[in-house]
Each structure stands twice: as structure tokens, then as C-alpha cells.
Amino acid sequence: MNTKRILVLGIGNILWADEGFGVRCAEALNAGWQFPPQVTLMDGGTQGLYLLPYVQEADCLLVFDAVDYGDPPGTLREVVGDQVPRFMGAKKMSLHQTGFQEVLMAAELTGKLPAELVLIGVQPEELEDFGGSLRDVVKALMAPAIDLALSWLARWGSVPEARAVGGEPINDNALAMDRYEGGRPPADQACRLGDARFLNQECV
């Protein structure tokens, strides 16, 4: 039995276009897969140091985020180990990154930094659009980012189970493209997905 405590964290601000990439990935994972009890999946938003206790409790930490690497927009990067804090602080796009870099530093100072760190980050295209959705070039990388996360979970011995819709597993590409950025899904689809948020009446 796997005893590694795993924290999968999506951070960022969904109100500012591509800044919401990390949170949207966490939402899609939550909607599409069921996780074993040793895995905690969390929308970390812009909580900063409030996330410290959760990070300190984890043996393995995987973070989704939009990070300015200086790459072309829509570039996906996988950063591992002691490179993660360096990339989180390379070029601050917003206060949430300052806050999360402080979380990692505080966890290290207290001797409780997770033994394994992974950052799955995307180079944003647009940040100065309050209320705007993910840009297409960034949205298209949600599915590959989720695939990377699932491979890390498998490596850590905690394989999630895909939720099923009509006997078929939910497609992670459909989650990324349709559920969160494509507006209101058809009522029957929302009911099957258990997502009454998009409905004007309860599912029957």
C-alpha cells in the first residue's frame, strides 16, 4: 500500500485570463478522476502562506501554474526538484507567485519541504484581461498538462480512477476545452457530469 502523501495544487487567479491555467487544470482533474485517499487535490488560488500547512504535510508536491519562463506563449514546461523554487521566482507575474515562493522557502526552513517537487507550467499569452478566459494557445495545453500530472501520480504509486459518463471515461481533452472555457454545456451533459452549477433546475 502506498503511504506517500501527495498534494496536487493548482495556483493562480482565474479572473486574469491565462493566470487561471493552474486552477483550471485542478478543476478538470477533480471533475474527471477519483483519487485515492493519500492524494489531496486543491485549488490553491492566490492563498500564499495559507497553503503552508498543506505543503508541509506532503511527501510529493505537484503544482500547476502559469509561469513566465520567457518562452513563446503556449509553451509547456515540466520542472522537477530543486529547480521548482527557482522557476517560481524567476520573473514574478503576480503576487500569487511571490506568495508561493515564500511557501516553499518556509517549508524548507522548517525542514518540511516535500521530498519530490514537480511544477507543470505554461507560458501565458495574455494576463491583462480582467474577467477574460484562457487564450486558445494556453487552453490547448490543459490536456497535455493533465497527462503529465497523471504520469507523475502513477510514478508515485497513486493512480486515479477515471470517472465514467455513459460507460465511457471522460476525455481529458473534452474537460479542458469544453467544461470550463466553452460556456454552458447542454443540460443533459451537465447532469451526467454531476455539474448542476450550469443548470437552472435540479437534475432528475
Secondary structure as the mmCIF struct_conf table of DSSP 4:
data_model
#
loop_
_struct_conf.conf_type_id
_struct_conf.id
_struct_conf.beg_label_comp_id
_struct_conf.beg_label_asym_id
_struct_conf.beg_label_seq_id
_struct_conf.end_label_comp_id
_struct_conf.end_label_asym_id
_struct_conf.end_label_seq_id
STRN STRN1 ILE A 6 ILE A 11
BEND BEND1 GLY A 12 GLY A 12
TURN_TY1_P TURN_TY1_P1 ILE A 14 LEU A 15
STRN STRN2 TRP A 16 TRP A 16
HELX_RH_3T_P HELX_RH_3T_P1 ALA A 17 GLY A 20
HELX_RH_AL_P HELX_RH_AL_P1 PHE A 21 GLY A 32
STRN STRN3 TRP A 33 GLN A 34
TURN_TY1_P TURN_TY1_P2 PRO A 37 GLN A 38
STRN STRN4 VAL A 39 GLY A 45
TURN_TY1_P TURN_TY1_P3 THR A 46 THR A 46
HELX_RH_3T_P HELX_RH_3T_P2 GLY A 48 LEU A 51
HELX_RH_AL_P HELX_RH_AL_P2 LEU A 52 GLU A 57
BEND BEND2 ASP A 59 ASP A 59
STRN STRN5 CYS A 60 ALA A 66
BEND BEND3 GLY A 70 ASP A 71
HELX_LH_PP_P HELX_LH_PP_P1 PRO A 72 PRO A 72
TURN_TY1_P TURN_TY1_P4 PRO A 73 GLY A 74
STRN STRN6 LEU A 76 VAL A 80
TURN_TY1_P TURN_TY1_P5 GLY A 81 ASP A 82
HELX_RH_AL_P HELX_RH_AL_P3 GLN A 83 MET A 88
TURN_TY1_P TURN_TY1_P6 GLY A 89 GLY A 89
BEND BEND4 ALA A 90 LYS A 91
BEND BEND5 SER A 94 SER A 94
HELX_RH_AL_P HELX_RH_AL_P4 LEU A 95 LEU A 109
TURN_TY1_P TURN_TY1_P7 THR A 110 GLY A 111
BEND BEND6 ALA A 115 ALA A 115
STRN STRN7 GLU A 116 VAL A 122
BEND BEND7 GLU A 125 GLU A 125
STRN STRN8 PHE A 130 PHE A 130
TURN_TY1_P TURN_TY1_P8 GLY A 131 GLY A 131
STRN STRN9 GLY A 132 GLY A 132
HELX_RH_AL_P HELX_RH_AL_P5 ASP A 136 LYS A 139
TURN_TY1_P TURN_TY1_P9 ALA A 140 LEU A 141
HELX_RH_AL_P HELX_RH_AL_P6 MET A 142 ARG A 155
TURN_TY1_P TURN_TY1_P10 TRP A 156 GLY A 157
STRN STRN10 GLU A 161 ALA A 162
STRN STRN11 ALA A 164 VAL A 165
TURN_TY1_P TURN_TY1_P11 GLY A 166 GLY A 167
STRN STRN12 GLU A 168 PRO A 169
HELX_LH_PP_P HELX_LH_PP_P2 ILE A 170 ASN A 171
HELX_RH_AL_P HELX_RH_AL_P7 ASP A 172 ALA A 174
HELX_RH_PI_P HELX_RH_PI_P1 LEU A 175 ARG A 179
TURN_TY1_P TURN_TY1_P12 TYR A 180 GLU A 181
BEND BEND8 GLY A 182 GLY A 182
HELX_LH_PP_P HELX_LH_PP_P3 ARG A 184 PRO A 186
HELX_RH_AL_P HELX_RH_AL_P8 ALA A 187 ARG A 192
TURN_TY1_P TURN_TY1_P13 LEU A 193 GLY A 194
HELX_RH_3T_P HELX_RH_3T_P3 ALA A 196 PHE A 198
BEND BEND9 ASN A 200 GLN A 201
#
